[in-house]
Amino acid sequence: MSPELRAADPEVNFRLTAHASARESSNDGGYSYRVEDVRLDPMTVDEFEARLPALANGYVAEQIRAGNWSSGDAEELANVQLHRLLPLGIATPGMHWYVARTLADEVVGYLWLATEPTDPITAVAWIYAIEVEPRYRGRGIGHRLLYAAELEAQRLGARAIALNVFGANHVARQLYDSSGYEVTSLQMRKSLG
Ligand SMILES: CC(C)(COP(=O)(O)OP(=O)(O)OC[C@H]1O[C@@H](n2cnc3c(N)ncnc32)[C@H](O)[C@@H]1OP(=O)(O)O)[C@@H](O)C(=O)NCCC(=O)NCCS
């Protein structure tokens, strides 16, 4: 564990620096952010390819847990959705991928932000994935990542940021609730035996 990481403090005003990144990426030039002790860099092609299977597996698990997909179909459904969203992989226009690291360069999380297709009136960016490495969870990195996502969305022209979250994901819901996100739609279900 890196000693510099502290628990989340909802009162904290994050210190932030942002600068154009020289790293190779699919993004429009690439921006890096540093939110306190976490740095967010554009993802490289190699990092993206290494990350995609874990992303698909996590999505499959969530859909099965939510009762939306059966385990038999889930993997194929996830692959179909990912191919539809990412026809050009990391180079798909409007898709922005980031890796979060400690200042000691340990990877602690990932972010997938989507700004296309976007409604020109509402200009909403979507968080398609935000994830903290399991051993770093519960220490405020989710808050730092989310804050960086909001700034990056603004830089990319968004006037609002949105996401979908599964009802049973209480930690993520707490993160969004305490960060000022409001429920805009709600899916409900009752099991009939
Ligand atoms: C959701 C996720 C990104 C949150 O990241 P994190 O670094 O653990 O979150 P933080 O430490 O910043 O904590 C966020 C909030 O959840 C609370 N929290 C964190 N872990 C918790 C736990 N195990 N139980 C209850 N609350 C918890 C924190 O106290 C904090 O509350 P606050 O907002 O009132 O201060 C992370 O848990 C994760 O990667 N989960 C798997 C992927 C996922 O579900 N992504 C979201 C998809 S919508």
The ligand as a Tripos MOL2 file, in Angstrom:
@<TRIPOS>MOLECULE
LIG
   48    50     1     0     0
SMALL
NO_CHARGES

@<TRIPOS>ATOM
      1 C1        -17.2540    2.2120   -7.1810 C.3       1 LIG1
      2 C2        -15.7530    2.4390   -7.0030 C.3       1 LIG1
      3 C3        -15.1930    3.0890   -8.2670 C.3       1 LIG1
      4 C4        -15.5580    3.4100   -5.8100 C.3       1 LIG1
      5 O1        -14.1710    3.6610   -5.6770 O.3       1 LIG1
      6 P1        -13.5070    3.7820   -4.2190 P.3       1 LIG1
      7 O2        -12.1500    4.3040   -4.3760 O.co2     1 LIG1
      8 O3        -13.6760    2.5030   -3.5020 O.co2     1 LIG1
      9 O4        -14.4650    4.8750   -3.5670 O.3       1 LIG1
     10 P2        -14.1060    5.9550   -2.4510 P.3       1 LIG1
     11 O5        -13.0860    5.4260   -1.5130 O.co2     1 LIG1
     12 O6        -13.8300    7.2390   -3.1390 O.co2     1 LIG1
     13 O7        -15.4880    6.0030   -1.6700 O.3       1 LIG1
     14 C5        -16.6810    6.4420   -2.2820 C.3       1 LIG1
     15 C6        -17.7790    6.4260   -1.2300 C.3       1 LIG1
     16 O8        -18.1600    5.0670   -0.9500 O.3       1 LIG1
     17 C7        -17.9670    4.7840    0.4300 C.3       1 LIG1
     18 N1        -17.4350    3.4370    0.5150 N.ar      1 LIG1
     19 C8        -16.2880    3.0020   -0.0360 C.ar      1 LIG1
     20 N2        -16.1490    1.6890    0.1990 N.ar      1 LIG1
     21 C9        -17.2250    1.3140    0.9310 C.ar      1 LIG1
     22 C10       -17.6570    0.0720    1.4690 C.ar      1 LIG1
     23 N3        -16.9410   -1.0360    1.3340 N.pl3     1 LIG1
     24 N4        -18.8430    0.0390    2.1260 N.ar      1 LIG1
     25 C11       -19.5820    1.1660    2.2670 C.ar      1 LIG1
     26 N5        -19.2270    2.3710    1.7570 N.ar      1 LIG1
     27 C12       -18.0650    2.4380    1.1160 C.ar      1 LIG1
     28 C13       -16.9550    5.7910    0.9270 C.3       1 LIG1
     29 O9        -17.0550    6.0130    2.3190 O.3       1 LIG1
     30 C14       -17.3360    7.0080    0.1200 C.3       1 LIG1
     31 O10       -18.4500    7.6010    0.7330 O.3       1 LIG1
     32 P3        -18.6760    9.2210    0.6510 P.3       1 LIG1
     33 O11       -18.8890    9.4840   -0.8100 O.co2     1 LIG1
     34 O12       -19.8850    9.4540    1.4710 O.co2     1 LIG1
     35 O13       -17.4280    9.8520    1.1350 O.co2     1 LIG1
     36 C15       -15.0190    1.1260   -6.6640 C.3       1 LIG1
     37 O14       -15.6380    0.5250   -5.5740 O.3       1 LIG1
     38 C16       -14.9880    0.1200   -7.8130 C.2       1 LIG1
     39 O15       -14.0720    0.1450   -8.6210 O.2       1 LIG1
     40 N6        -15.9830   -0.7700   -7.8810 N.am      1 LIG1
     41 C17       -16.0360   -1.7650   -8.9600 C.3       1 LIG1
     42 C18       -16.3880   -1.1230  -10.2900 C.3       1 LIG1
     43 C19       -17.6810   -0.3490  -10.1820 C.2       1 LIG1
     44 O16       -18.6360   -0.8100   -9.5830 O.2       1 LIG1
     45 N7        -17.6970    0.8300  -10.7870 N.am      1 LIG1
     46 C20       -18.8600    1.6870  -10.7890 C.3       1 LIG1
     47 C21       -19.7500    1.3190  -11.9510 C.3       1 LIG1
     48 S1        -21.1750    2.3940  -12.0420 S.3       1 LIG1
@<TRIPOS>BOND
     1     1     2 1
     2     2     3 1
     3     2     4 1
     4     2    36 1
     5     4     5 1
     6     5     6 1
     7     6     7 2
     8     6     8 1
     9     6     9 1
    10     9    10 1
    11    10    11 2
    12    10    12 1
    13    10    13 1
    14    13    14 1
    15    14    15 1
    16    15    16 1
    17    15    30 1
    18    16    17 1
    19    17    18 1
    20    17    28 1
    21    18    19 ar
    22    18    27 ar
    23    19    20 ar
    24    20    21 ar
    25    21    22 ar
    26    21    27 ar
    27    22    23 1
    28    22    24 ar
    29    24    25 ar
    30    25    26 ar
    31    26    27 ar
    32    28    29 1
    33    28    30 1
    34    30    31 1
    35    31    32 1
    36    32    33 2
    37    32    34 1
    38    32    35 1
    39    36    37 1
    40    36    38 1
    41    38    39 2
    42    38    40 1
    43    40    41 1
    44    41    42 1
    45    42    43 1
    46    43    44 2
    47    43    45 1
    48    45    46 1
    49    46    47 1
    50    47    48 1
@<TRIPOS>SUBSTRUCTURE
     1 LIG1         1 GROUP 0 **** ****
